[in-house]
């Protein structure tokens, strides 16, 4: 094994983290967005490739029950760095965002101002093939609007892993690391048909009575993955540690273990695994890869296309299973597992699975949608 380059997980660091469980987090890093402005909503939607006019077109949206554009459900990732993967403790130890459980209570309207409350919920040890000993660090975040109404709450988690261990093991990505797979024009044309035929249900209301258990949702595609696409997401979402010049320096002074020196010996953010192939390989990833919250947002995009403007996404749970490196294509499928009525709400449970063009499991999820009833 080569000489260690990165800080290790220590018992002292773990003890410090455990002491924070249940303690409200104060003075956290500011979010990318405080307000759900028209532009902030649109930028996030475009960052995941979502052109639904309910979030993008005020003229269209004024004729819906909302009377204006609203925020897509996953927009709330932009209003909290913690829900998006910013984590405390274990200075210099790698953090991989790996999943979230969301509950939405009210729509986020245009120009709503969002504030959050957060705390560390749990710290769970795992043994992984990717990096050996790893710790699942779970946070809980509540989201309130300017009227102090709870619009959503969520748990999200990162896995803290030793970068050196992950690089040396390399077991999970041995078969894809460094693999170059140029696509044929025929493949691209075939996959392009999925984009051409992508249906946004919109004003064509989907009623609860029209849904059948076992029916399949239309397949959605994302990709082929490009570094350009990863940067597009960062533009809409804001990232965790992307800062320039003085602001980058100030963050590095406040968090000495955060920055990792680049080839010029200049401290740079660990988030560059998403656009710096060489650095991604150093930490055991297969190459520059997508963001975890981005992939969760793809799954919710799949649902909001299907449910129509009258539907409301109540819950979703998403687990990230592997990195999607530059060059991957992702296919998202869903199946109606059950339909039921609870507390007067007409609900549909949907199971989702995202796989790569090599048929590798990329992510899985479950969503609960409330639909209007003819009754």
Order of alpha helices (4+ residues) and beta strands (2+ residues): alpha-alpha-alpha-alpha-beta-beta-beta-beta-alpha-alpha-beta-alpha-alpha-beta-beta-alpha-alpha-beta-beta-beta-beta
